[in-house]
Structures are given as structure tokens and as C-alpha cells.
Amino acid sequence: MSELNVSVLIPTLNAEKYLRLTLEILTQVLNSSQVLIVDSASTDKTVDIARQYGIRVHSIQRSEFNHGKTRNLSLQLCDTDFVVFMTQDALPANPDFLTRLIEPFQKDPLVAATYAKQLPRKEAQLLEQLDRLIKYPNHSIIQSQETLSELGSRAYFLSNSCAAYRMSIFRELGAFPEKEIMGEDAIFAQKAISKGYKVFYASESEVYHSHDYTFTEQFKRYFDTGVYRSTALQLATTSESKGDVNQGSSYARSILSKLMEQKEYVLISKFILSLGFSFLGYLLGKQYRLIPNWLRKKLSMHSFYWKDESNVALNSR
């Protein structure tokens, strides 16, 4: 059925809400043997749905899940030139999203990874719609050493909500880190770019994926971002840091400008508050070493991470 030498790997936990729609599209363009579900002891119909489509399921305990480690584990169960990681709530916008995601590899041997454009869900609120519009523009982007000063940390952006990897380079660079709280994709991107490889944002490959986070969820998400940025993702030069600040300022101005155009004054206040919660969470995450472990669990979106003292010990050095 498929001419794409690719595997699609999806970690799941109680994923029945979206999984059937995703598998319906994937099995139009791939053999079922090319799709793997790594399930963390779901209690809903996730496993049953996967098996209805003939999809392989590998089960692990919830306590075993880690963003990098679980994805590395799944790679041991496939053997293809390219691997696509998706999250359970990323819904392909059309059947050719995989072809568009793989194309950059065929055009440039230095492309180590690609990632798809994320569209807001139909039910997404306006702020989330604008967020996706700005973070995922309509034009593709090549992220490389040549664009570091322009893009700042955006050069290291890579989202495993829907991302493809060239396995030869992936193995060469040592796969994903297995002790970080999150950001295994961005950490890989930084490593790849530092070695002269490229990351490609494939704007023509589209999936629906968005979250309407509350202020508390936004705080926790950025707390975890601060943690991994302090332990693994470091901007190496002043020019990169400047580009990082410029990107953040440009993002905020763009959102505020569009809200002003639409006279969404209540949402302007909400967006400013959201920025405040995000920034505070990020600052605290960067200083997580000064925070007792019981409090880290409460501040973190990935509270399970702090139950493993080896993680804390490793990242407190």
C-alpha cells in the first residue's frame, strides 16, 4: 500500500477521543504495520481502537513513561529510514501530510528533522487561534547555523506533536535525552544544528493540534520549559540570546496587534495576564534547584517527573 519508508509512532494515554480519526487517515497512506502505539496503561478504549485497525500496540506502565525514553524505546520496535512521532491529539489535516513532511529529506541530505504546521482546532478560542497562526506561518523555514542570529531559540524549535527524523542522523547524534522533563525534540534540534545539520519547518504538512490552557496550566507548562532550558538548552552566544528576545517581543506584539484590530479588549487583558503567568513560571523553572521537590511537583505540568529522584539528582548538578 505504502511507498513511504517511514514508521509513525504515537505514545498514548486514554487517547480514544482522537485516535480513531488519526488512524483512519494514517491507514489510508500506510500499512498498519508501519504504525506503532506505545500505550501507558490506558483505561479507556485506546488499545481496542488501535487493534481494530491492525495497529501494533506496545504497553508500558505509566510510571515508566518519559518523553525521551519512551520515544527511544519505540524506535527499537521499528526499522525504517524515517520515523514520524505524533502525539495522540494531533489530527492529520489531510492524507498527504506525511508526504509533505518527508519531502525535505529527499531534497537535502543535511536535513535531520522536519515538523508540521499545527492548525488550531475548530473549537479553539481566539487566543489559541492567533497563537497557532503566528507560531506556524504559511511559509516553510530552514533552521540551521546560518539562521541562529535571526531566529534565536526558534532555530531549535521542533515539535514532536508531529515531527519526522532521519534515522541515520538520529542514531549518529545519540537519540533523545532520557532524563529531561520535556523538550527532547528541541534538545535534539540544538544538537543537530550544532553539528551542521538542519531542521525544516514544513508548512505544507498540516495537523490540527491546539490547547486552550488556563492560566495555571500555562504557568505549569512554562515552569517545565524553564527547567529544561536551564539544564539542556543553552543559547551559546549573545546574538542568539538577542534573537530569542526579539522573537518573543515580536510574538507578543503580533498577538496584541491582531486583538486591537478586532477590538477584543477583554482578550487583550487575558493575553497580558497569560504572558505574566508564563513568564513567572519560566523564571521559577529556571531556578528550580532552589525549590524543594514537594513544591516542584505542585508547580510542574509533568509532576510525575519529580517522583524519580534520579532525575532530580542528575539535573541538580
C-alpha positions, 0 to 999 in steps of 0.5 A, spaced: 500 500 500 505 504 502 511 507 498 513 511 504 519 508 508 517 511 514 514 508 521 509 513 525 509 512 532 504 515 537 505 514 545 498 514 548 494 515 554 486 514 554 487 517 547 480 514 544 477 521 543 482 522 537 485 516 535 480 513 531 480 519 526 488 519 526 488 512 524 483 512 519 487 517 515 494 514 517 491 507 514 489 510 508 497 512 506 500 506 510 500 499 512 498 498 519 504 495 520 508 501 519 504 504 525 506 503 532 502 505 539 506 505 545 500 505 550 501 507 558 496 503 561 490 506 558 483 505 561 479 507 556 478 504 549 485 506 546 488 499 545 481 496 542 481 502 537 488 501 535 487 493 534 481 494 530 485 497 525 491 492 525 495 497 529 501 494 533 500 496 540 506 496 545 504 497 553 508 500 558 506 502 565 505 509 566 510 510 571 515 508 566 513 513 561 518 519 559 518 523 553 525 521 551 525 514 553 519 512 551 520 515 544 527 511 544 524 505 546 519 505 540 524 506 535 527 499 537 520 496 535 521 499 528 526 499 522 525 504 517 529 510 514 524 515 517 520 515 523 514 520 524 512 521 532 505 524 533 502 525 539 495 522 540 491 529 539 494 531 533 489 530 527 492 529 520 489 535 516 489 531 510 492 524 507 498 527 504 501 530 510 506 525 511 508 526 504 509 533 505 513 532 511 518 527 508 519 531 502 525 535 505 529 529 506 529 527 499 531 534 497 537 535 502 541 530 505 543 535 511 536 535 513 535 531 520 528 533 522 522 536 519 515 538 523 508 540 521 504 546 521 499 545 527 492 548 525 488 550 531 482 546 532 475 548 530 473 549 537 479 553 539 478 560 542 481 566 539 487 566 543 489 559 541 487 561 534 492 567 533 497 563 537 497 557 532 497 562 526 503 566 528 507 560 531 506 556 524 506 561 518 504 559 511 511 559 509 516 553 510 523 555 514 530 552 514 533 552 521 540 551 521 547 555 523 546 560 518 539 562 521 541 562 529 542 570 529 535 571 526 531 566 529 534 565 536 531 559 540 526 558 534 532 555 530 531 549 535 524 549 535 521 542 533 515 539 535 514 532 536 506 533 536 508 531 529 515 531 527 519 526 522 527 524 523 532 521 519 534 515 522 541 515 520 542 522 523 538 520 529 542 514 531 549 518 529 547 524 534 545 519 540 537 519 540 533 523 545 535 525 552 532 520 557 532 524 563 529 531 561 522 533 563 520 535 556 523 538 550 527 532 547 525 534 540 528 541 541 534 538 545 535 534 539 534 540 534 540 544 538 544 538 537 543 537 530 544 544 528 550 544 532 553 539 528 551 542 521 545 539 520 538 542 519 531 542 521 525 544 516 519 547 518 514 544 513 508 548 512 505 544 507 504 538 512 498 540 516 495 537 523 490 540 527 493 540 534 491 546 539 490 547 547 486 552 550 490 552 557 488 556 563 492 560 566 495 555 571 496 550 566 500 555 562 504 557 568 505 549 569 507 548 562 512 554 562 515 552 569 517 545 565 520 549 559 524 553 564 527 547 567 529 544 561 532 550 558 536 551 564 539 544 564 539 542 556 538 548 552 543 553 552 543 559 547 551 559 546 552 566 544 549 573 545 546 574 538 542 568 539 540 570 546 538 577 542 534 573 537 530 569 542 528 576 545 526 579 539 522 573 537 518 573 543 517 581 543 515 580 536 510 574 538 507 578 543 506 584 539 503 580 533 498 577 538 496 584 541 496 587 534 491 582 531 486 583 538 486 591 537 484 590 530 478 586 532 477 590 538 477 584 543 479 588 549 477 583 554 482 578 550 487 583 550 487 583 558 487 575 558 493 575 553 497 580 558 495 576 564 497 569 560 504 572 558 505 574 566 503 567 568 508 564 563 513 568 564 513 567 572 513 560 571 519 560 566 523 564 571 521 559 577 523 553 572 529 556 571 531 556 578 528 550 580 534 547 584 532 552 589 525 549 590 524 543 594 521 537 590 514 537 594 513 544 591 516 542 584 511 537 583 505 542 585 508 547 580 510 542 574 505 540 568 509 533 568 509 532 576 510 525 575 517 527 573 519 529 580 517 522 583 524 519 580 529 522 584 534 520 579 532 525 575 532 530 580 539 528 582 542 528 575 539 535 573 541 538 580 548 538 578 
